[in-house]
């Protein structure tokens, strides 16, 4: 994990002569290193409680961990590590600044590896904590807040990579919430969406890079009408954005995992307590609201870039008409 982090920080600061690149790399390093130390503290406590460094061995001693006097510290340390690594609110602030990296690095960063580390951590330890109400409360609240807030912020962006950055944060929030639901159905849906997110988000970042290369800008206010000049990129964008939006078409993988998300939000675990029961009531509502914004920014991304009027005078590179 340490070597992996160093490589990503160097890639984020690839254009080291730019102040924003250096700032993004430094911010990413500070927040994720904080989470790494927190994760290390949690793993040390788990090892001391169970006498093993094997995650499988820890799962077999779940009762020992849950009934430990250090349980709260273990849970908080692990959650802090997961939230910082996977850009959950309020630790999401490093991910948009990491967009200063070259577009292939952004595609790699957002669709796979780095941002999935915290998600993977929670998925691996969910058999230990899934029956604990506090685990359900914290992951569900933080995940759904991340989903709703980042979806709203994505709609407000004008940079293509900015839209995709906040869309990544919102998708990570949805996955984290599903892991917090704790049921086997929800965990399956979370893992399934991890795979789906990697496919459509990786392709969309590369499309954003192609648009930037061909037009000289990522400002969606200056784009439009590019489908005629970039039909292959537009086709890939259709599949990516419609899948991200969860459009109900049988050949779009995002639709199936979002359907599982809604289904899992209606069939949560059996937890007692007034607050928990109230939370269970409102979870499907927040899930629907967040998904509405997901649909909006997905359509905004595609139609704002590839449909509408071609604004030739607004583009730094306006040679595409001559390519026809």
LINBELFEN-V645530 format. One line per field, one symbol per residue. phi: phi as a letter, one per 40 degrees, with the letter a starting at -180 (. if undefined). psi: psi as a letter, one per 40 degrees, with the letter a starting at -180 (. if undefined). Layout:
phi=???
psi=???
This chain:
phi=.ccdcccccccccdcccccccccccccccccccdcccccccccccccccbgabcccccccbdccccccccddcdcccccccccccbfcdccccccccccccdddcccccccafdccccccdccccdccbcccdcccccccccccccdccccccccccbcdccccccccdcccccccccccdgcccccccccccdccccccccccccccccccccbgabccccchgccccbcccccccccccccccgccbccbccccccccccccccbcccbbhcccccccccdccccccccccccccccccccccbbgcccccccdbbcccccc
psi=ddddddddddddfdgeehdddddddddddddddddddddddddddddddeeiehddddddfdddddeieedddddddddddddddffiheeeeddddeeeiiddddddddeacdeeddddddddedddedehdddddddddddddddddddddddeiehddddddddddddddddddddddeidddddddddddddddddddddddddddddddeeiehedeiifedddgddddddddddddddefhghdehddddddddddddeegiihiiiddddddddedddddddddddddddddddddddeiahhgdeehdhfeddee.
